[in-house]
Amino acid sequence: MDDGDDPFLEAEDVERMLLGEAAPARPAPPMNAPQGGFGAAYDDDGDDPYLEDEDAFDDSDYPASPAPRATFDPSAAEYDGMHDEVAPVGASGAFYGEVDGEVSDQPVPRITVAAFCERPETGALVHNAGNDRRLAKAHVTVELGGLPAAIERYHDESTPNLLIVESGMRGRGLFDQLEELAGVCDADTKVIIVGAANDIGLYRELMKRGVSEYLVPPMTPLHLIRTISELFLDPDQPFAGKSIAFIGSKGGVGSSTVAHNCAWALTEGIQTDAVLVDLDLSFGTAGLDFNQDPAQTLGDALAEPDRLDDALLDRLLVRCTERLSLFSAPATLDKDWEFSPSEYEIVLDKVRRQAPFMALDLPHIWMPWVKQTLLSADQVVVTVTPDLASLRNAKNLFDLITSARPNDEPPKVVINMAGMPKRPEIPVKDFAEALGTQPALVLPFEPQLFGKAANNGQMITELDAKSKAAEGFTHLAGLVSGRASTPQRSRSLFGKMFGG
């Protein structure tokens, strides 16, 4: 650099760094630069030269984003190495044209990854990365169309755990489109931008706006795999899925049915991965409900929790659908199944690192491990029937949970088997007043539908997708996941930084 003030990398500086010589000094990020993921609040105080100088955002050298196109066909493109130009220094201080350090051998959890590319060769690169063993658990989809295609897709759909978007722009046009994306993007979605500009200023601006990483060619599938691994396998912030505990106010209220159908709706309706854990070791019904009879179960893991690693856990989990895995209960009476709360904690902590959501089907017993599991869950769903015993027990559960978790939202209530003929019932209004919250879902008494689904080993939506119960489970899955797909979805925190 001539005067030491130019924030952009010159060709001589790049060559010097590649040869291992001293790297040029770069300006430090602003002291008030916010931290956090995609959606973190951002305060544009007008002092940043990259936003004030319109000449710094000349998009004339970059192609306009193409119109949205069909799903990427890997057979129609070929990865060419992405050797287009020298990349800027990334967050780790290394060039993306070479892999600095080792790529983690630990598999990325069962996350959803969607890529929207402008160039077929970029799509081929992402496709090749998705086929790597480290991403074997992740669901990776690739489409062409760039930012406009991503914005159009997620107007009516929940965004994935990770969004990879290619854009050749680097100026106002890019930030305008990112603002549109923010309006439809879930706050917990991580975003990687694949660009074309060798521009440290742009890199820093994207980081300040909560973009997780900015990559430019040259790059290989290993670069992308390493970036994804660093986002979801950070040892200081290890990935952990959201745990949702389901418990009944008394025996026979249908809590397991609610748990199983909600877990299925999470994976099939919201298109995210989940693990269903049947914690009723003696009488669990998840295996029956999903027509599964595994040889090894949760009991084996609890017997030797310290031996449970990712490889063993993969063998113990049973695939019910493409996205839903089951940790089945032994469902046998030949053992007492006496395990300590710490043993349950060790196993569940390892399970929740396998997928974005972990549904816990708790039995209607009161033991120290049940209480600990209930109070440590991210969400609690209490299933009741409209009778006095259920109301009393639910009130006791609410009082315990709300007092022990003052900073968490109260449990969600599902009133099951409402409207049973000839049975006196407590009105929904009275239930809501006693608990201090409206029920999240009221399921009608439909013995034929639920009985047939149970006998067939099917979920309600599989049997009758148009039933009120099926719609209810989809609604509940959206509530507990925070990913309800509605046309008028509230803007994420990322939108607020633009005044949205």
C-alpha positions in Angstrom: 0.0 0.0 0.0 1.3 3.5 -0.8 0.2 5.4 2.3 -0.8 2.6 4.6 -4.4 3.8 4.7 -5.8 1.8 1.8 -8.1 -0.9 3.2 -7.9 -3.0 0.0 -5.3 -5.6 -0.7 -3.0 -4.8 -3.6 -1.5 -7.4 -5.9 2.0 -6.9 -4.4 0.6 -7.4 -0.9 -1.1 -10.6 -1.9 2.1 -11.9 -3.5 4.2 -11.0 -0.4 1.8 -12.9 1.8 1.8 -16.0 -0.4 5.6 -16.0 -0.2 5.4 -15.9 3.6 6.7 -12.4 4.0 5.3 -9.9 6.5 1.6 -9.2 6.0 0.5 -5.6 5.5 -1.3 -3.9 8.3 -5.0 -3.8 8.1 -7.2 -1.3 9.8 -8.7 -2.6 13.0 -12.5 -3.1 13.0 -14.5 -0.3 14.6 -14.6 -0.5 18.4 -18.4 -0.5 18.3 -18.7 -3.3 15.7 -21.4 -5.6 17.0 -20.9 -9.3 17.6 -23.3 -12.1 17.0 -24.7 -14.2 14.2 -26.8 -13.3 11.1 -29.5 -11.1 12.7 -27.4 -9.4 15.3 -28.3 -5.7 15.8 -26.2 -3.3 13.8 -25.9 0.4 14.3 -24.8 2.3 11.2 -23.5 5.6 12.6 -22.6 6.9 9.2 -18.9 7.0 9.9 -17.9 4.0 7.8 -16.3 5.2 4.5 -17.4 2.0 2.8 -21.0 3.1 3.1 -20.5 6.8 2.4 -18.4 6.6 -0.7 -20.6 5.5 -3.5 -17.5 5.0 -5.7 -16.5 2.2 -3.4 -19.6 0.4 -4.4 -19.4 0.4 -8.2 -21.1 -2.8 -9.3 -20.3 -2.3 -13.0 -17.5 -4.9 -12.9 -19.7 -7.6 -11.5 -22.5 -9.4 -13.3 -26.1 -8.8 -12.2 -27.7 -11.6 -10.3 -29.5 -13.9 -12.8 -33.2 -14.6 -12.5 -34.2 -17.6 -10.3 -33.6 -20.9 -12.0 -34.5 -24.5 -11.4 -32.9 -26.8 -8.9 -29.2 -27.4 -9.6 -28.4 -30.4 -11.7 -24.9 -31.7 -10.8 -24.7 -33.7 -14.0 -25.0 -30.5 -16.0 -22.0 -28.8 -14.3 -18.4 -29.6 -13.6 -16.3 -28.3 -10.7 -13.4 -26.4 -12.3 -11.3 -25.7 -9.2 -12.8 -22.2 -8.8 -9.4 -20.7 -9.8 -10.7 -17.3 -10.8 -8.8 -14.8 -8.7 -6.8 -14.6 -5.5 -8.9 -14.5 -2.4 -8.7 -12.1 0.5 -7.5 -13.2 3.9 -10.3 -14.9 5.7 -11.2 -14.8 9.4 -8.6 -17.4 10.2 -5.9 -15.4 8.5 -5.4 -17.9 5.7 -6.1 -17.7 2.0 -9.0 -19.7 0.7 -6.9 -21.0 -2.2 -5.1 -23.3 0.3 -6.2 -25.1 3.4 -4.5 -23.8 6.5 -4.5 -26.5 9.1 -6.5 -29.7 9.2 -10.2 -30.1 8.3 -12.0 -31.6 11.3 -12.9 -35.3 10.9 -15.8 -34.9 13.2 -19.0 -35.1 11.2 -21.2 -32.0 10.9 -24.5 -32.5 12.8 -27.8 -33.3 11.1 -28.4 -29.7 9.8 -30.1 -28.4 6.7 -27.9 -26.5 4.2 -29.3 -24.7 1.2 -27.1 -23.1 -1.5 -28.2 -20.6 -4.1 -25.5 -20.1 -6.6 -25.0 -17.8 -9.6 -22.6 -20.0 -11.5 -22.9 -23.7 -12.3 -19.3 -24.4 -11.3 -20.0 -23.0 -7.8 -23.0 -25.2 -7.5 -20.8 -28.2 -8.5 -18.4 -27.3 -5.8 -21.1 -27.2 -3.1 -22.5 -30.4 -4.4 -19.1 -32.1 -4.2 -18.7 -30.8 -0.6 -22.1 -32.1 0.3 -21.1 -35.6 -0.8 -18.1 -35.6 1.6 -18.2 -38.0 4.5 -18.0 -35.1 7.0 -21.3 -33.8 5.7 -23.0 -37.2 5.4 -25.5 -36.3 8.2 -26.3 -32.9 6.7 -29.0 -32.3 4.1 -27.5 -30.2 1.3 -29.5 -28.8 -1.6 -28.2 -26.6 -4.4 -30.1 -24.3 -6.7 -29.1 -21.6 -9.2 -30.4 -18.1 -9.0 -28.3 -16.4 -6.2 -29.8 -14.0 -3.8 -33.1 -13.3 -5.7 -33.8 -17.1 -5.8 -33.2 -17.4 -2.0 -35.5 -14.4 -1.3 -38.3 -15.8 -3.5 -38.0 -19.3 -2.0 -38.2 -18.2 1.7 -41.1 -15.8 1.5 -43.3 -18.8 2.4 -40.8 -21.3 3.8 -38.6 -21.5 6.9 -34.9 -20.9 6.2 -32.5 -23.8 6.8 -29.8 -23.9 9.5 -27.2 -22.7 7.0 -27.7 -20.6 3.9 -25.0 -20.3 1.3 -25.6 -17.5 -1.2 -23.4 -16.5 -4.2 -23.4 -12.9 -5.3 -21.1 -11.0 -7.6 -22.2 -7.7 -6.2 -20.4 -5.8 -3.5 -22.2 -2.4 -3.2 -25.6 -1.0 -2.4 -27.3 -3.6 -4.6 -25.8 -6.4 -2.4 -26.9 -4.8 0.8 -30.4 -4.0 -0.6 -30.8 -7.7 -1.4 -29.5 -8.8 2.0 -32.1 -6.5 3.6 -34.8 -8.3 1.5 -33.3 -11.7 2.6 -33.4 -10.5 6.2 -37.2 -9.9 5.9 -37.8 -13.6 5.2 -34.9 -15.2 7.1 -35.1 -16.9 10.5 -32.9 -15.3 13.1 -31.0 -18.5 13.9 -30.0 -19.2 10.3 -26.3 -18.8 9.6 -25.3 -17.2 6.3 -22.2 -17.7 4.1 -21.7 -15.3 1.2 -19.7 -16.5 -1.8 -18.5 -13.4 -3.6 -16.1 -12.3 -6.3 -14.6 -9.2 -4.8 -11.1 -9.2 -3.3 -12.3 -6.5 -0.9 -11.4 -6.4 2.8 -13.7 -3.5 3.3 -16.6 -5.5 2.0 -15.5 -8.5 4.1 -15.5 -6.4 7.3 -18.9 -4.9 6.5 -20.5 -8.3 6.0 -19.0 -9.5 9.2 -20.4 -6.5 11.1 -23.8 -7.3 9.7 -23.8 -10.8 11.1 -22.9 -12.8 8.0 -21.0 -15.9 9.3 -18.4 -16.0 6.6 -17.4 -14.5 3.2 -15.6 -16.7 0.7 -14.2 -16.0 -2.7 -12.3 -18.1 -5.2 -9.9 -19.9 -5.5 -11.5 -22.5 -3.2 -12.1 -26.2 -3.1 -14.8 -28.4 -1.5 -12.5 -28.8 1.5 -12.5 -25.0 2.1 -16.3 -25.1 2.3 -16.3 -28.2 4.5 -13.9 -26.5 6.9 -15.9 -23.3 7.0 -19.1 -25.3 7.8 -17.3 -27.4 10.4 -16.0 -24.3 12.1 -19.5 -22.8 12.3 -21.1 -25.9 13.8 -18.2 -27.6 15.6 -16.6 -24.7 17.4 -15.1 -26.2 20.6 -15.8 -23.0 22.5 -19.5 -23.0 21.3 -20.3 -26.6 20.5 -23.4 -27.2 18.4 -26.4 -28.3 20.5 -29.9 -28.8 19.1 -33.0 -27.5 20.8 -34.5 -29.9 23.3 -38.3 -30.2 23.6 -39.7 -32.2 26.6 -43.2 -33.7 26.3 -44.9 -34.9 29.5 -48.4 -35.8 30.4 -50.3 -34.3 33.4 -51.4 -37.9 34.2 -51.2 -41.3 32.6 -53.2 -41.9 29.5 -53.6 -38.3 28.3 -51.8 -39.1 25.1 -48.5 -37.2 25.7 -46.5 -39.8 23.7 -48.9 -39.5 20.8 -48.4 -35.7 20.8 -44.6 -36.1 21.1 -44.4 -38.6 18.2 -46.6 -36.6 15.9 -45.0 -33.3 16.7 -41.5 -34.8 16.0 -42.7 -36.1 12.7 -44.2 -32.7 11.8 -40.9 -31.0 12.7 -39.1 -33.1 10.2 -41.7 -33.5 7.4 -43.5 -30.2 7.7 -40.6 -27.8 8.6 -38.0 -29.9 6.8 -35.5 -30.0 9.6 -33.8 -33.0 11.3 -34.8 -34.2 14.7 -34.1 -37.1 17.1 -37.0 -38.6 19.1 -35.9 -40.1 22.4 -38.3 -42.5 24.0 -37.5 -42.2 27.8 -40.2 -44.6 29.0 -37.8 -47.5 29.3 -40.3 -50.1 30.4 -43.5 -49.2 28.5 -42.3 -46.9 25.6 -44.4 -47.0 22.4 -42.3 -45.0 20.0 -41.0 -48.2 18.4 -44.6 -49.4 17.8 -45.8 -46.1 16.5 -43.0 -46.0 13.9 -42.9 -49.8 13.2 -39.4 -50.1 14.5 -37.9 -52.9 16.6 -34.2 -52.1 17.0 -31.8 -54.6 18.7 -30.1 -51.9 20.6 -31.9 -49.2 22.5 -31.5 -46.3 24.9 -31.0 -48.7 27.7 -27.7 -49.8 26.2 -26.5 -46.2 26.1 -27.5 -45.5 29.7 -25.8 -48.6 30.9 -22.4 -47.3 29.7 -22.8 -43.6 29.0 -19.1 -42.9 28.9 -18.6 -45.2 25.9 -21.2 -43.4 23.8 -19.4 -41.6 21.0 -20.7 -40.4 17.6 -20.0 -43.7 15.9 -21.8 -45.8 18.5 -24.7 -43.3 18.6 -25.1 -43.6 14.9 -25.6 -47.4 15.3 -28.1 -46.9 18.1 -30.3 -44.4 16.3 -32.9 -45.8 13.9 -33.9 -43.9 10.9 -37.7 -43.5 10.8 -37.7 -41.1 7.8 -35.1 -39.3 5.9 -34.9 -36.6 8.6 -36.3 -38.2 11.8 -34.2 -40.6 13.9 -35.5 -42.6 16.8 -33.7 -43.5 20.0 -36.1 -46.3 21.1 -36.9 -47.5 24.6 -36.2 -51.2 25.5 -39.9 -51.6 26.4 -39.2 -54.6 28.6 -39.8 -55.5 32.2 -36.8 -57.8 32.8 -34.7 -55.0 34.2 -35.2 -52.3 36.7 -33.6 -49.5 34.6 -32.2 -47.6 37.6 -29.9 -44.9 36.3 -28.8 -41.7 37.9 -29.7 -38.2 36.7 -26.1 -37.7 35.6 -26.2 -40.8 33.3 -29.3 -39.5 31.6 -27.7 -36.1 31.3 -24.5 -37.5 29.7 -26.5 -39.4 27.1 -29.0 -36.7 26.2 -26.2 -34.1 26.0 -24.6 -36.3 23.3 -27.8 -36.9 21.5 -28.7 -33.2 21.2 -25.5 -32.6 19.3 -26.8 -34.9 16.5 -29.6 -32.7 15.1 -31.2 -29.3 15.4 -34.1 -30.6 17.5 -34.4 -33.3 20.1 -37.9 -34.4 21.2 -38.0 -36.1 24.6 -40.9 -38.4 25.3 -41.0 -38.4 29.1 -42.9 -41.1 31.1 -45.6 -40.1 33.7 -43.4 -40.9 36.7 -41.7 -38.5 39.1 -38.1 -39.3 39.6 -35.0 -37.0 40.1 -33.9 -37.7 36.5 -37.4 -36.8 35.1 -37.4 -33.5 37.1 -33.8 -32.6 35.9 -34.6 -33.5 32.3 -37.8 -31.4 32.4 -36.2 -28.3 33.9 -33.2 -28.4 31.6 -35.2 -28.6 28.4 -35.4 -25.6 26.1 -39.2 -26.1 25.7 -41.8 -28.0 27.7 -45.1 -29.3 26.3 -47.7 -30.5 28.9 -50.5 -32.7 27.5 -53.7 -32.7 29.5 -57.3 -33.9 29.2 -60.1 -31.6 30.3 -60.7 -33.0 33.8 -60.0 -32.0 37.3 -57.0 -34.3 38.0 -55.3 -33.1 34.8 -55.9 -29.5 35.8 -54.5 -30.0 39.3 -51.4 -31.9 38.1 -50.8 -29.4 35.2 -51.0 -26.5 37.7 -48.4 -28.2 39.9 -46.1 -28.7 36.9 -46.6 -25.1 35.8 -45.8 -23.8 39.3 -42.6 -25.9 39.5 -41.3 -25.1 36.0 -42.1 -21.4 36.0 -40.5 -20.9 39.5 -37.4 -22.9 38.5 -37.1 -21.2 35.1 -38.1 -17.5 35.6 -36.3 -16.4 32.4 -37.9 -19.0 30.1 -41.3 -19.0 28.6 -43.9 -21.1 30.4 -44.8 -24.6 29.1 -47.1 -25.0 26.2 -50.4 -26.8 26.9 -52.0 -29.3 24.6 -55.6 -30.2 25.6 -56.2 -33.7 24.1 -59.4 -35.7 23.6 -61.7 -32.6 23.9 -65.4 -33.1 23.3 -65.6 -36.8 24.4 -69.3 -37.7 24.3 -71.1 -38.0 27.7 -68.0 -36.9 29.6 -68.2 -33.8 31.8 -65.4 -31.5 30.9 -63.7 -28.4 32.4 -64.1 -25.6 29.8 -61.0 -24.5 28.0 -61.4 -21.0 29.4 -61.2 -22.3 32.9 -58.1 -24.3 32.1 -56.5 -21.2 30.7 -57.4 -19.0 33.7 -56.0 -21.6 36.2 -52.7 -22.0 34.3 -52.3 -18.4 33.3 -51.9 -19.2 29.6 -54.0 -20.1 26.6 -53.6 -23.7 25.3 -51.3 -24.0 22.3 -53.5 -26.7 20.8 -56.8 -28.3 21.4 -57.2 -31.8 19.9 -60.7 -33.1 19.3 -61.7 -36.6 20.5 -61.3 -38.7 17.3 -60.9 -42.3 18.4 -61.1 -43.8 15.0 -58.4 -41.6 13.4 -56.0 -42.0 16.3 -56.7 -45.7 16.9 -56.2 -46.5 13.2 -52.9 -44.6 13.1 -51.6 -46.4 16.2 -52.6 -49.8 14.9 -51.0 -49.1 11.5 -47.8 -47.6 12.9 -48.5 -44.3 11.1 -48.5 -40.7 12.1 -51.8 -38.8 11.9 -50.6 -36.7 8.9 -49.7 -39.8 7.0 -53.2 -41.2 7.5 -55.2 -38.0 7.0 -53.2 -34.9 6.1 -56.4 -32.8 5.9 -57.6 -33.6 9.4 -57.8 -31.0 12.1 -55.4 -33.1 14.2 -52.8 -33.1 11.4 -53.1 -29.3 11.0 -52.8 -29.0 14.8 -49.5 -31.0 15.0 -48.0 -28.9 12.2 -49.0 -25.8 14.1 -47.5 -27.1 17.4 -44.3 -28.0 15.6 -44.0 -24.5 14.3 -44.5 -23.1 17.8 -42.0 -25.2 19.6 -39.4 -24.8 16.9 -39.9 -21.1 16.3 -40.0 -21.8 12.6 -43.7 -21.5 11.8 -44.1 -20.8 8.1 -46.6 -18.0 7.6 -46.9 -15.5 4.7 -46.6 -12.5 7.1 -43.7 -13.7 9.2 -42.1 -11.2 11.5 -38.8 -9.8 10.4 -35.6 -11.2 12.0 -33.3 -9.1 14.1 -31.2 -8.7 11.0 -34.0 -6.7 9.5 -33.9 -4.3 12.5 -30.4 -3.2 11.7 -31.8 -1.7 8.5 -34.6 0.0 10.3 -37.1 -2.9 9.5 
